[in-house]
Amino acid sequence: MTSLRIFFVGGQMSYRALFHWMTPQIYVPSLLVAPIFQILLFAYIGRSAGLNSDKFYLVGNSLQYAAVPCLFAMSQLIGGERYQNTLSAILVSPARRIPLFFGRAIPVVANGAFVAAFSLTAGALILRVHIPFSAIPALALVILVAAFSCTGLGLINAALSLAVRENAVLTNVIFGFLLIFTGANVPLDALPGWMSTAAQGLPFTHAIKAARQLADGASFGSVAGIIGVELLVGLCYAAAGYALLRFMEVRSRRNASLERS
């Protein structure tokens, strides 16, 4: 029962406190308004250059922008607590690490999925992009899997916060890589071969592909395999992130470097 409380209650309270989201003044402009501008930017660039349709950029950027809450939130899992000098108290507690770490990841996944869903809906209304009503349930699943996949990568990013004092720059670099490599704005077959190959192991790549097919009217059965690959990518990142967190925790204790830069 204690582990369940740490998983659900502890994760929810920590997530709200770290981002000071008791009020919407920060949340709305950074996670609801900003993705709309990103969608419109690339959609109008695509129109001007005569490249892909509005739907192409709408789907790609809606899902990819979930990286902002997923990556930055998970980096705060360690970096924010470390900055506030509460991390040491958490790590010396007898709480089991799986509910402690993954409990904090659940609100991140939910928020990432909400941001992507809101961006897709608002962007479709603004750009007047038609998405079949029958595709909405499957798209919701794809968005949830995509948010989970990126949160797994966010766990790795969080672990690196035990090695550096501030990793916001690294988080922005990762966001840039996901913007370019995942096919959000450039088709994978138009990228150099090594970039297209690397994209297969990144979050969002397969989710964006599946979402675009669903938005074009494909059935869920025809994209189930692609969604499965995205889920597998997320599981691999989550396992690697958890292992790296435990390794960095032990390393920081051994070197007495928890509160050092």
N, C-alpha and C positions, 0 to 999 in steps of 0.2 A: 504493500500500500504506500509506503514511503517513497519507493522508486517511482510509482505512478504519479504521486504528488509532485515530485521533482520534475518529472517528464512534462506534465501538462501545466501545472500552476507555476512552477519555477521558470519554465521556458517562456510562458506568456508574460509574466511580470518583468523578467529580465529584458525581453525584447522591447517592451514599451518604455522601460526606464532608460535603456541605453540610447534610444533615439529621441527621447523627450517628446513622444507622440501622444501626450495627454491631450493636446489640442491640435487642430489641423493646419496651423500656420506653416509648419515645415512640410508636412506630408503632401498637401495639395499641389503646391508649385513644383516640388522636386519629383514627385512620382505620378502625378496625374496630368499636369500641364506639360511638363518637359517631353514626355514621349510623343505627345501629339505634334509638337514642333519638329521632332526628329522624323516622324512619319511624313509630315507635309514637306519637309526639306527634300527628302530623297524622292518623294513622289513627283514633285515639281521639277527636280533635276531630271528625272526619268522622262517626264513629258517634254521638257525642252530639248533633250538629246534624242528623243524619239526611240527610247530603248524599251523598257518593259512597261506593263500596265500598272495602274494604280494599285490593283489588287496584289501584285507581286511585292511592291514595297510596303503596302499595308500589313500584310501577313508577316513578312520578314522582320520588320522593325518592331511590330507589336510584341512578338515573342522574344526578340533579342533584347528589348529594353528591360525585361524581367531580370537581366543580369545586374542592374543597378541595385535593387533591393536584395537580391540573393548574394552578390559578392560583398557589397559594403556592409550588409547586416552581419554576415558571418565573420568578417574581419573584426567587427566590434565585439564579437563573442569573446575574443581574447584581447585585442588591442584596446577597446574601450574600458574593459575591466582593469586592464593593466595600468592605463592612464589614470584611472580613478582610485588606484591602490586597493582594489577589492579582489583582485585576481588571486593573490596569495591566500586570502581567507577561503576562497572557493576551492583551491587546489589542495589545501590541507584538510579539507572536510572529508569524512568517510563516505560521502555519497558515491554511488557507483557512477563510473564515467559514461557509460552508454546512455542512461536516462539524462545525465547532466548535460552532455554535449548535444545529443540528438533531440532532446526535449526543446532546446533552444532553436533547433533547425526547423521544427514544425511550423512555428509562426512565420519563419522566413519563406518557406515553401508556399504557405497560404497567401502571404502578401505578394510574392512574386507572381503567383497565378492570377491574383486579383488585378495587379497592375497590367499584366498582359491582356487579360480579358477586357478590362476597361479601355485600354488603348485600341484594341481591335474593334470594339463596339463604337467608340467615339470616332475613330478614324474612318470607319465604314460609313457612318452618318455624314461626316463632313465631306468626304470624297465621293459619296453616293456610289459606293461599291456594294454590289449585291452578293450576299452570301446565302446559300440555300438554308432554309430553316431546318431541314432534316440533318444538316451537317453540324448543327450547334452542339449536340451532346458529345459527338466524337471530338470536335474541336476543344471542348472543355477538358476532355481527358488528355488530349495532346498538350494543352497549355499546362495542366497540372504536372504531367511527366517532365515537360521542359523545365519547369521551375524546380522540380526535385533534382533533375540532372545538374543544373547550374549551382544549386545549393551544395551538392557534393563537391564541386570544384571550389565553392566558397569555404568549405571545411579545410581544404588544403591552404587556402589563402589565410584562414584564421590561424592555422598552425604556424605559419611563417611570422605571425605577430609576436611569437615568443622569441624570435631571433632578432627582430628589429623593433625600434620604438614606434615608428610610424610607417605603415605600409599603404597609405592612400595612393601614393604614386603607382605602386605595383598594381593595385586594384584598378586604377584607370588604364594601365597598360593592358591588363587582361581584358577589360571591357572593349578596348580598341581591337584587340585580336579577334574577339568574338564577333565584333561588328563587321570585320573584313573577311574572316576565314569561313564563317558559317553559311555563307550564301544569302545573308539577309538582304543585300543590295546588289551583289554581283553573282550571277549563276556560277555554280561550281565548275561547270565545264568550260567557263571562260577564264578561270583562274589557272595559273601555272600548275603543272602536274603535282609538284611537291606540296603546294598549298591545298589542293583538292584532296590529296591523300591525308594530310594532317587534319583536315576538317572532319574526317570520319571519326576521329577520336575526341571531338569537342562537343560540349553541350550545345543544344539548339540545332545543330546541322540536320539531324534526322527529323526532329520535331517540326522544323520549318518546312522541310520537304513534304512531310505527311500533311501538315496544315494546308499547304498550298493545293495539294491534290484534293483534300476534302472541300476546300472552298470552291474548287472547280467542279464539284459534284461527284467525286469518287466515293465509293462505299467504304464503310469502316473495314470490312474484310480485306480490301485491297491494300490498305495501309497498316494493317495490324502488325505485320512483320517489321515495318519501319519504326513504329512506336515501340516495339519490343527492343529494338536495337538502342533507341534513345534511353529506355529504362535501364538497359544493361550498362550503358555508358555512365549513367548516374550512379548506379550501384557500385561500379568500379571506383569512381571518384570518392564516393562516400566512405568506402572501406579504406582507400588510401589516405583520405583526410583524417579519419579516426586514428589510423595507425601512426600517422605523422604527428598528430596532436599528442598521443601518448608518449611518443619518442621525444618530442620537444619538451614535454612536461618533465620527464625524467632527466633530460639533459640540463634543463634550467635549474633543477634542484641540485644536481651534481656540481654544476659550475657556479651556483649561487648567483645566477644571472637573471632571475625573474624580474627584478625591479631595475635592472640596468639597461642601457641603450644597447 
